[in-house]
Amino acid sequence: MTARRVASYWMVFSVVLALLIAAPLVLPEFWRQFLTEILIWGLLAMSSDLLVGYAGMVSFGHSAFFGLGIYGAAAALLSITPPNLWLALLFGLMAAAGVAAFVAYFATRLRDIYFAITTLIFSQIFYVIIFTWTEVTGGENGLTFRRPPLAVPGLFSVPFTSETLHWFVLAVVTLSYLLLRRITQSPFGMVLQSIRENEARTRAIGYPIERYKIVAVMLSGLFAGLAGVLYALQNQFAAPSFVFFVVSGETVIYNVIGGIGTLVGPLAGAGFFLLLREGFSRLFTLKYLDPIGLGGLAGMSYLVPVGIIFIAIVIFLPQGLLGFARRWLNR
């Protein structure tokens, strides 16, 4: 990147960050929490982009990493008195990293669609375990817990409000983005992109492909688990639905909408998708569609226009929203 492009990048980054910092001071309560949730799902999408966009490995197992991050945090908050934020982070990251290492050991032996299917199978295995292990996980009823205070031992301790939680999530997501950006631009990230472009040639050069893939899956799972911990802090609830493969599918959709292989694109894609879903779910309500005879499916009818828009993006904007914005700015 030229010096001018680097300066422009950091200028835009600073402006967007300043707007996100100021947002909770002017937004109403609902939109304040909604923006925080977008940041959390954006972090999950960025963690997936490390595999999908840079290593060329489509994963449908991120729901397992995300869900285990939630349940790991829940375990710490329910078993330790008083609830401790940093132990919740530690437990959530350990649970996600452990599952990611287990999945990576087996799944990275396969390629392409076989890798994707294997990660999907593993996510469903963990979903069934969590759903049926009622004594520990609460089964389909899930687990509820108290939100810990934002505290540094010996310095301060303040309860989380919607504003302070937003700023805490924003700080974690920003640091995660900068760290992921550094990883993708490092020699390790260059090797991942080489694997994506031509795995056989990368292997022939002498790189241990399997090791790089395992580390990539573990890093991706770790950041997905971090997103799970943040989600647990916001919603104070853990449920098996967060481990279901649909979460992984939506994560891939965020990547496609925003722009695969860009990191910031998946964050934008998550925001765009969630705003679409929120807007259409308010427009397409049960009272409008009952006469058609959809019955219980009427409540999900908003997915039809969302799906149409997604298909249009795939066809007309194959590089995603960020790719389209780049091309428009470079005209």
N, C-alpha and C positions, 0 to 999 in steps of 0.2 A: 504494500500500500504506500502511496505517495504521502509526503508530509501533509499536504492539503487535505487528502481524504482522511488521514488519521485525525487531524484537527477537527474536521467536520463530524466524524464519528463520535468523538468524545464530547463535542458540543451538543449534538443531538441526545447522546446518552445522559448528559447532565441536565438538560431541559426536561426530558421525560422523567428522570428520577426526581427532580424538584416538583413536578406536577403530581407524581404519585405520593410524595411526602405531604404535600399540601392538601391532597384530595379528601382525607377524612375530616378536615376542618370545615369543609363546605358541603359535603355530601350528606344526605339524610341517612338515618341508621341502616335501612335496608341496603342501599347502594354502597354504603361503606363496607358492610359485611360481604356484599357481592363482589366488590373489587378485591377484597382480601382473598376470597375463594378463587377468583380468577388467577391471582398470583400463585396460589398453591397448585392449582391444576396446571398452570404454566410451567412450574418447576418439574412436575411429573412429566410433562411433554418434552421439556428440555432433556431430562434424563433419558427418555426414550430416543431422542434425536441423536444422542451419542452413538447408539447402536444403529438405528435406521439410516440416519443421514451420513454418518462418518465411517461406519464399518460395513454398511450394506447388509445388516442383519435385522430382519423384521421380527420383533418380539411381541408375542401376545401373552407374555408372562409378567408384565409390569404390574398387573393387578395384584399378584402375589406379593411382590416387593412392597407396593404401596400399602396393601392391607396388613402385612406383617409389621410394617412401621407403625400403623395405627394400633395394632394389638400389643406390640412391644411397649409402646408408650402407655397404653391402658394398664398393662401388667405392673409397670412401675408406679403409676399413679394410684392404683388400687391396693398395692401391697406395701407401700412405704408411707409412713406417717411422720411428719406432714408431707403432702405431695411436693415433689421436687422437680423443677423444670429440667434441670441438666441431667438428672437420672432418667427422666422420661425420654430425652433426646438420646441418651446412651443406650437404653434398652431398645428403643425403636430402631436405631441404626444397627445395633448388634443383630437383632432379629432379621432385618432386611438383608444385611450383609451375609449372614449365615445361609439364608435361603438362596440368595444370589449365587454364592459359592457352590452350593449343592446343585442348583440348576445348571450353572455354567459348566461344571465338570462333565455332565452328560450331554447337554444340548450342543455345546460347541464342537462336538465330534461330527455333527451333521451340518449340512449347508442348505441355503435357500429355503424352500417351502418346508423341508423336513425339520429345519431348525425352528421355524415359526410354529409348526404343529407340535413339536416337542415342548416348547415353552407354554403353549396353550394347554397341553395335557397336564403339565406340572402345576399350572395355576388352578386348574380344576381339581387336582388332587388336594391341594392345600385348602381350596374352598370346601370340599367335602369334609375334610378333617375338622375345620373350624365350625362348620355347620352342625356336625354330629357330636363334637366333644363338648356337650352342653355344660358339664361340670366346671370346665375351665373357661370356655369362651362365651358362655351364655346362649349358645346355639343361635336360632333365628331371632331371639329377643335381643341379642347383642349385650354390650356392656356400657354402662354409664359411669361417669367419674367426674370429679371436681377438677376445675382448671387450676393449676398451681400458680403462685405469684411469680412475677418477674423479679428474681432476686439474685444478688451476688453476695455470698456469705461474707459477713463482716463489713459490707459496704452499704447496701440498700435492699429493700424489699417492698415492692409496690404491686397491688393487684392489677391484673390485666383488665383493661377496658377495651372497647371496640377500637379506639384510637391507638392505644399502646400495642394492642395485638397486631393491628395493621402495620405499624412501624416495625415491630419485631419481625413479622413475616416478610416485609419488604426488605429488611436488612439481610435476612437469611437468603432470600431469593436472589438479591443483588450479588452477594458474595458467592453464591453457588454459580450464578451465571458467569462471573469473572473467572472463577476457578475452572469451570467447564470450558470457557473460551481459551484459557491458557493451556488446558490439556489438549484441546483439538489443534492448537497451533504449535504444540511441542513435537519433537521427533516421534513420540509415541502416537500422537494424533496423525502425523504424516503416514506412519506405517498402517494405521487403521484405514486411511483413505486409499492407500495402495492395495490393501486387502479387498476393499470394496471394488476397485477398478479391475484388478487382475490378481486373484488369489494365487493361482498357479505360478505366475511370474514372481510374486513376492516370496513364495516358498522357495522357488529356485534360487533366488538371490541369497537365501540363507536365514531368513527370519523365522523364528519358531511361531508359526501362525496360531497354533492352539493356545499358546501362552498369552499371546496378545488378545485373542478373543475372550479367554477366561477373565483377564484383567478388565477388559472393556465391559463385560456383562456384570462383573462385581462392582465396578465404579457406577455403572448405570443403575444397578439395583440399590446401591447405597444412597444415591441422590433421590431415587424413587421412594425409598424408606424415609428419607428426610421430609419429603412432601407429605408422606403419611403421618409423620409426627405432627407436622404443622396443622394438618387437617384434624387430627385428634384434639389438638389444643383449641381449635376454633369451635368445633361442634360438640366436644365432650361426649363422644359416642363412638363405639366400634361395633360394626355389624358385618356379617358374612358377605353381604352384597358388595362391599368394597374389594373383595378378593375375587369376585366373579369376573369371567373373561370379558364381559361387556365393557368394563373399565379400561381394559387393555385396548379394545377396539376403538373406543372413543379417543384414547391417547394417540393412536395412529392417525385418526381423523384430524386431530389438532395439528399434527405434523404436516399432513398433506395440505390442509387449508392454509397454514401459515407459510410453509416453505421448508422442505426437507433439507437438512444439512446447513442450517443457518443459526441454530440455537434460539435467537430472538424470534424467529418466525413461528415456531411452535407456541411460544408465549402469546403472540398476537393471534394465532389460530385458536388457542383456547379461549381467549377473550371474545373473539368474533363468534365462535360456535355457541358459547354460553349465553351471550347477548341475544343471538338469534333464537335460541331455545326459550329463553325467558320471554322475549317479545311475542313469539308465535304461540307460546303456551297461554298467554293472556288473551290473545285474539281468538284462538280456536278452542272454545270451551265446550263442555258437554251439551249445553242447551242449544248450540247451533247445529250440532251434528246428530243428535238423537233421532230426528225424523228419517235419517238415511238408514237407520237400523244397524249402526255400528256397535251399539251396546257398550260393553266394557272397553272396547278399543277406542271409543270416541275420545277418552281422556288423553290418549297418546296421538291424536290426529295431527297435532302440531309438528310431529316428526316428518310428515309428508312434505310440506314446503321446505323444511330444513334439509331433507334429503335431496330435493330438487336443486336447491342452491349448491349443495355439496357436489352433486354431479356436474353442475354447470362450471364450478371452479375447477374440477378435475379435467374437464374437456377444454375449456377456454383459457384457464390459467394454470397449466400443468406445473409451473414453478411456484405456485402458491401466491398469496397476497404480497409477501415480501419481495418475491421475484418480480412480480408485476410492478410494484412500487419502484424497484431499482431500475427496471427498463424505462419506466415513465420519466424518472428523474434524469436518466442519462440520454434522453432524446435530444 
